Amino acid sequence: MRAARVLGVGVMALALTAAVAQEPKKKPQQGTLKVGDVAPAFELTDVEGKNPVKLADLKGTPVVLVFGSCT
């Protein structure tokens, strides 16, 4: 009885894994923002990697967003 239950759980896990693998992945849209658009809401950690910082928390404060390499 226990073996049948374990086998059933394993089969269900494989079926779920196969279903997720077959879902079409949504491609993120890049380049949809234009100059003057409002920045989308997001959250990152501070430079020490400890405290979360939300863009909304900085409303009213000048913010410079730099994404990419700064070498």
Order of alpha helices (4+ residues) and beta strands (2+ residues): alpha-beta-beta
